[in-house]
Each structure stands twice: as C-alpha cells, then as structure tokens.
Amino acid sequence: MTGRPLAIRMGPLADASFHARVPGRSRRAVVAAPRYLQQGGVPQEPGGLVRHRCFNFRRPLDEWPFRLGGQTVHLPVQDGMLTHNGETMRQLTLDGLGVSRLAMLHVAAELQAGRLVELLPGYNPGDTEEVSAIFRNQRHMPLRVRAFTDLLVESVSPLLAA
C-alpha cells in the first residue's frame, strides 16, 4: 500500500501496521456463469463440485463450507486456479471458466443481471467475510481519507446485507 492512503480488503486484517474501518460483513455464495453450467451441468449437492473446476483463494484452507445434515462441513475443492485477487476470480467466473465462492459484494450485480447463478443455496451455511477500509497507522488521518472512508462505509453498508 506504499504511497496509497487507503485500500479495500476482504477478510481479516493480519498486519498491525494498518488500521481498519469495517463497514460490515458480506455473505459468500458459490457462483458460476450460465454458459459454464450449460457445458458442465449444475451440481445438485456439494459433492457434485468434484466434477467442476473450482477457483480458490491462495489461502491455507482449500475447502468450502456447506450445511449438511444440520452441521457445517468443509469439503475440499480443486482443479481450478488459485489467486490472491477476488476481482480476478470474479472475472474468470464471468468468463465461464469455472465455479467460485465469492462475497456477495463482488457478485450481487452479476447475479441480479443473470450473468452469474448462485449454486447450492440450500447448502450455504451463511458464512461471511469481513470488508475493511484499511489505511496506514497514522496519528492524523488526512481529511480526504476520512471523508472517503465515511462515504465508502455509507455506500457499501447497504450492499453487505445482500
């Protein structure tokens, strides 16, 4: 974040040299493009994802949570690309190249427009991901950063309920 006063981060903040303002949390959903599903079929249960290319974040855990038999179960997913970037994953999914599990903040507009389809909603455990505006640990935050952060929180908060 060198030279940049502010960034948006999905997930927990692990670096103590930054401060964060958290507008909220965004529900995650398993999504795919309709044309990908026309070619590969629609999984009817979480185990059906083994036959699909699933994109994942480059994190220690490469499992997705699902609600099965009243419990949250983590199932391994594989066969796709790993990335650090939610926008890259969103674009790969929109391009019809596979299945992703992304925050609704990333995909709500595409779901509403029909460019993406939510998969297995009945198995979604309702897990969420924290959305943060992060900035350098400074004594005096520049007014422009404070104003933008306030606007961001006001603008993003309604989208997080999706």
Stockholm file with secondary structure:
# STOCKHOLM 1.0

chainA/1-162         MTGRPLAIRMGPLADASFHARVPGRSRRAVVAAPRYLQQGGVPQEPGGLVRHRCFNFRRPLDEWPFRLGGQTVHLPVQDGMLTHNGETMRQLTLDGLGVSRLAMLHVAAELQAGRLVELLPGYNPGDTEEVSAIFRNQRHMPLRVRAFTDLLVESVSPLLAA
#=GR chainA/1-162 SS CTTCSCEEEESCCCCTTEEEEEEEEEEEEEEECHHHHHHHCCCSSGGGGGGSCEEEESSSCCEEEEEETTEEEEEECCEEEEESCHHHHHHHHHTTSCEEEEEHHHHHHHHHHTSSEEECGGGCCCCEEEEEEEEECCSSCCHHHHHHHHHHHHHHGGGGGC
#=GC SS_cons         CTTCSCEEEESCCCCTTEEEEEEEEEEEEEEECHHHHHHHCCCSSGGGGGGSCEEEESSSCCEEEEEETTEEEEEECCEEEEESCHHHHHHHHHTTSCEEEEEHHHHHHHHHHTSSEEECGGGCCCCEEEEEEEEECCSSCCHHHHHHHHHHHHHHGGGGGC
//
